Amino acid sequence: MKKTIFALAVSLLIPFVTIQAAQVENLRCEYRENPLGIDVENPRLSWIIEERSQRPEVRGQKQTAYQVLVASSEELLAKDQGDLWDSGKVASDQSIQVEYAGKGMASRMACHWKVRVWVEKADPGNLKPEKASNWSHPATWTMGLLQPDDWQARWIGVKESASSSAAEVGPLRIHSASYQALGGTPARDVTELVSRKVSGNSLVL
């Protein structure tokens, strides 16, 4: 009798083990991990469901729905608040190229996001009421410069005297060049890029 009760208890627990055996991982935005400078106003998001257990009775799960949260700060995301986008529960097995459908993006915006999914065992004979997985670890992406007016820079060089000729000055050489966007972002070394724009004694833009 005791063995029968024990076996029944184990069989009842298996569905819950099945649900918790899945974890959402490998979050990607435009196929990259925590990318910087995304220039797509509706980035595509992807993730993978990892099965933690090697036991055959808790393997073979499939996604039946997902929920994506995107927040403007880590603090809001930690409180499960998607002030930029809360997809709600979406009945779908899609886990790649899920297009962002929240508030409009702005240049240099930082976005913090996470995902949870609903899964069930693929074997129809073992289907149980679906339950949500835990939330994934948070991921981020930052927007690049989306508008032409956001690109502002100033060239720095040495003024050539009126009496100097091209022969005296010689071919133009770029010793150092850097670019820094407005907003205090770190400067980037663009010496090699600018050097490729030099033709003779001129800078071709």
C-alpha positions, 0 to 999 in steps of 0.5 A: 500500500505504501509503495502504491501511495509513493508511486502515485505521489511521484507520478503527480509530481512529474508534471511540475518537475517537467515545467521547472526543468526548462530555463530560458537562456541565450537571449539575443537582440538582432542575433547579438548578445547585449549589443550596442548601437542598434540602428533598427527601430524595432529590433528582433529578439530571440532566446533558447529553452534549455532543458536542465534535466537528463531524465527522459520523463522530463525531457521533450518540452515545447514552448506554447507561449511567451512573455517579453518585458522591456524596461528603461531601467534595471530597477523597473525590470527587476520589479517585472515592470515593462514600461517600454513593452510588456507583450503579455502572454502570447500564444506562440512557439516562436522564439526567434526574430520576435519583433519589438512592438513597444514604445518608440525608440530614441537614439542612445536609449538603453533597453533592459529585457527578459523573457519567460515561456510556457511549456508542456511536454511534447508527448500528447499522452503526457500533456498537463496544464501549462505553467510559466517558467522562471524569468530569464536572466536580464539582457540589454541593448542600446540604440545607436543614432537613428536620425541624421541630426544626431550625427555631429562632429568637428574636424580638427586639423592644421591650417595651411598657410596661403603661400604653401603649395601642395608640393611643399606640404606633401600628401595629407596624412592622418595621424590621429582621429576620434569620434564622440557622439553627443551625450558623453559616450566614450570616444572611438578611434577612427584613425584607420577609417578616416585615413581610407578617405584620404586621396592625395592631398584631400579628404574625400567624404 
